[in-house]
Amino acid sequence: MSIPLVDLKAQYATIKNELDTAIHHILDNTAFIMGKPVSDFEAKFGAYTQAKHAIGVSSGTDALLIAMQAIGLQADDEVITTAHTFIATVEPMMQLGLKPVFVDIDPVTYNIDVSKIAAAITEKTKAIVPVHLYGQAANMTAIAEIAAKHKLHILEDAAQAHGSRWNNQAVGTHSLATTFSFYPGKNLGAAGDAGGIITNDDAVAEAARLLLNHGSETKYRHVKIGYTSRLDALQAAVLTVKLKYIEKWTEQRRKNAAYYDELMAEIPNVVAPKSDKQARHVYHLYVVRVPRDREAVLQYLHDKGIGAGIHYPIPLHLQPALAGLGYKEGDFPHTEAAAQQIISLPMFPELTKSQMEEVAQTLHEAISVTA
Ligand SMILES: *Cc1c(COP(=O)(O)O)cnc(C)c1O
């Protein structure tokens, strides 16, 4: 029996009728751009995230690109973030001429090590971009304190963290803007690319809405050079259906993680993920650490049909596309060690106990065989 990293078919089966109806409704109306499906989703997502404004965008990457401009970042500004994330966190910075400045991660949570942020701040620093990696909120109390002290903006990359909380406060509470991805495999996923921005700031919301639609204030009057980065009505309709289930799915992910934790405790040389007591971890990914022979263990899992992955194998400071930033191997030891030792195990709401048992048993075998 093979077990995928994410099983989108299992999810579709549970909501097929509702989803098919919503999609056909859009097709029947042939109103594909903007309009009620998009504004309905935005209102509901805003309510879910407790934000004053929620803005649909064409992807999580474009959400970051637009949010960075909407909060006023400009060429040569420095932005502090981590190298242990998907490239999309910094791609928009490069396109806008901003300078990403990396700090190392906390080796337990894999999020930014807040004790190392202050040392990375210079006169040019304008913002901190925490990434709530794998679905676990970064330490927003500490980040908000540092940002207030140094007058920096916070832009949260919550692409993996729908419904995540820090100290019982939703992600997005502490920042000028927060972005989400609705890529199909994310916790709230569309049937294609989609993303969103939330903010409590009216001016940021207005600037973002202008930018994502050709900088048009009214039809054919363009006050800014913008983008074609609107959320599709079809995707909005899909997301509106799925949003009804996000809390149920999140609780299923958390239950699955708790069961995995029990199973991992029995396996030598495997470190289960740790959830900070102050965070509500929504387990976009369940990432274990295998300190020895990670490649052989991963190969064994693949050979047995377990869809394990690595998120992410090459830290951003060592990516060829970012060589111009001038970082080198050894700059971020915790980030580099994580990249060499992590394995993401299958994780999705519909995962069954027996599937998790098979994953754990296969991992146990892999560890014994490679020891
Ligand atoms: C998925 C992801 C993005 C990009 O989102 P897309 O919708 O794929 O463009 C950005 N940051 C992180 C951390 C992600 O996981």
PDBQT file of the ligand as one rigid body, heavy atoms in Angstrom, charges set to zero:
ROOT
HETATM    1  C1  LIG A 401       3.718  27.931  -0.651  1.00  0.00    +0.000 C 
HETATM    2  C2  LIG A 401       4.545  29.011  -0.047  1.00  0.00    +0.000 A 
HETATM    3  C3  LIG A 401       4.655  30.285  -0.620  1.00  0.00    +0.000 A 
HETATM    4  C4  LIG A 401       4.158  30.605  -1.996  1.00  0.00    +0.000 C 
HETATM    5  O1  LIG A 401       2.841  30.374  -2.232  1.00  0.00    +0.000 OA
HETATM    6  P1  LIG A 401       2.319  30.049  -3.743  1.00  0.00    +0.000 P 
HETATM    7  O2  LIG A 401       0.837  30.105  -3.570  1.00  0.00    +0.000 OA
HETATM    8  O3  LIG A 401       2.831  28.707  -4.101  1.00  0.00    +0.000 OA
HETATM    9  O4  LIG A 401       2.821  31.115  -4.630  1.00  0.00    +0.000 OA
HETATM   10  C5  LIG A 401       5.347  31.259   0.073  1.00  0.00    +0.000 A 
HETATM   11  N1  LIG A 401       5.922  31.000   1.247  1.00  0.00    +0.000 NA
HETATM   12  C6  LIG A 401       5.874  29.790   1.824  1.00  0.00    +0.000 A 
HETATM   13  C7  LIG A 401       6.529  29.569   3.153  1.00  0.00    +0.000 C 
HETATM   14  C8  LIG A 401       5.192  28.746   1.180  1.00  0.00    +0.000 A 
HETATM   15  O5  LIG A 401       5.158  27.535   1.749  1.00  0.00    +0.000 OA
ENDROOT
TORSDOF 0
